[in-house]
Every structure is written in structure tokens, then in C-alpha cells.
């Protein structure tokens, strides 16, 4: 029996044991900053939401940021330049994005960053800006920014230490002769999708040693795995092993032996996952439109976040706050909601008798224990007597 078949059986057990879908009828959805302009690709850290906005008066994208504690106030940050800025990411007081830099002969994408510790007077810096070379899809955590770098069919993953904002120190994360793109980062772990084996796989690198990152395969089974995200010891991605896109995760507590798990397997497509702590979010095309779903790794419960006939896509999560791109008003806007405390429940301590690691001791643990009663794996067998 192959690994995916085993996983499928486990997911069915989870469905039967815990119930598949739950919804909070009291959950309130809100528009972050309603506008006549299209708003896309949100990211969130804490109370700060960032997104790209197509400025109707000028026909180019700018990066905006707002504090969800002050939704009545205009965005406190706007790149407000004449060229396109897209694909923003945020961590603490730093926003990163890609900027289209043009002159009379050429144009290419570079990575910029803003320090928003003084919201009314943000400082903007170059992270990387090699002429005639595209740097795109940045991600940030701590003092490290990562991005995909190069030309189509030969993209690599690079990073930069931004401890000194005025002079970032670049380093290569992975440079195999194939496409590596869509990086994500948490502390010293960088993940990406990799085309080395002629189909997209998920890889990770420990960049603790900047001059010699240690690279590990996470999911390299045939068929495509794409769009990874990472938080703490969990990596999530979209996987089309069964012919449509599903959501998978891997515990990388031991990078040499990732423990892969199916999060959501259905007959409809599910993709674009994000993760923070023990909560995973993604978009699912269940009813001929895209909705947002969430899964609590600890309680093993799935929640439908949106249930609108229009498309909700590109979710991001920080803590209990989920944001996404929503076209319920006829054009894309950034919406958000808060998970309830029960939906976002987390484990405060490991219980010795919690065999299945769901942070409670119940009949499920008893069944596992009773099925193993008097089993012995000592060698030699006589030692079991």
C-alpha cells in the first residue's frame, strides 16, 4: 500500500471521528478598506494587513497597508509610485514587495522593503535590484527576506539578511538547474516548489548557515505539489495526487523524515494554503465558486469560513485573523474575519496518555492502547516474558 493510500485511510478515520465541517454562524466578516479599485493578494501579520491595489486613476498597482484595529481610518501606508508594485508580504514592522523598475530600454522586477515602525514616516529600502534580472514573490520572517530570482525556466531561491536595512547581505538558498519558486519562510526554514524532477515537488532548506544551506525533500511523490507555506514545524501545500488539488501538510520536527498528513481531500479543488501556528487556511471550489476554509491541527476540525456565491481566494492568516480577496461586490476587495476561541483552540501542555496527540485523553486513545495491549517489541522475544 502506497503512502497516499495510507494517508487517505487516516483522513477517513479523522472525518468519522471528529466531524468534517463546522461553521460559526456568529462570525462577522468585514471589508478592510472598501474601494472602487481592485484589491488583491493580501497578507497579514498581527493587526497589519497589506495588499496590492490597482489604482484606477493611474492604471498601476500600489502596495497599501491598514491596521484592522482602526478600520475607519484610511490605509497608513501607500507606495504611491508610477510603476507596478505587487506581491506584498509583512512581518512585524517590515513590508516587502516587488517593484517594476523601468528605463528607456528595459524593465525588470526588484524587491523593495518599508520600515513602518513610524507609520507616518516609513523608510523605504532596496533589498535586491540587479539590473536586467527579475526578483519576484518575496516573503519575510525575522531579519530574512527570500524571493525567486532569475529568468523563466531557471528560477532560483535567494535570500537576504536585512539586519542592516541600508545594506542587505544576499545569499543563495538553492540554485539547482531547474525552476525553484514561490518561497515561504519561518525563522531559519525556507520552503519552495521545485521542478527538478519534471514535476513540482516541495523542498525545504535550513539556512542557519547562510553560506551552506542544508536542503531537504519534503514531498517528492509523483504528481505536482505546489504553493507551500510554513509555520513552526509544519509545512502545508496543495497536491494533485488524486487528480485534483487537495491540501497536505508535513511535520518537519525531523527534517530528515518529514511526517506527511492529508488535511483535506475532496472531489473539488482546494489550493493556496497558508498557515500560522495550528491553523491552516485555503480556498476550495466546492460549489462552482471559491470559498475559504480553515483547519485546526490540534482539534482536527475543519471550518467553512465563507459561504458566498462569489469567489473568495488568496487567504492569509495571523493568529485568529483570516483575510482574503473577495469579489462579492463585483470587483476584488480585501475582507477579513476572526476565528472564535473554540475554533482556534490550542494545546497548553502534552498529556502523557494522549496517544493520538489531539490534546485530550478519550476513547480514541483507549482504542489505540487496547489494540496494542501486551504487545512487546523487545529483542530477544524471550525478554517479553
Secondary structure, 3 states (H helix, E strand, C coil): CCHHHHHHHHHHHHHHHHCCEECCCCCCEEECCCCCCEEEEEEEECCEEEEEEEECCCCEEEEEEEEHHHCCCCCCEECCCCCCEEEEEEECCEEEEEEEEECCCCEEEEEEEEECCCHHHCEEEEEECCCCCCEEEEEEECCEEEEEEEECCEEEEEEEECCCCCCCEEEEEECCCCCEEEEEEECCEEEEEECCCCCCEEEEEECCCCCCCEEEEEECCCCCEEEEEEECCEEEEEECCCCCCEEEEEECCCHHHCEEEEEECCCCCEEEEEEECCEEEEEEECCCCEEEEEEECCCCEEEECCCCCCCEEEEEEECCEEEEEECCCCCCEEEEEECCCCCCCCCCCCCCCCCCCCCCCCHHHHHHHHHCCCCCCCCCHHHHC
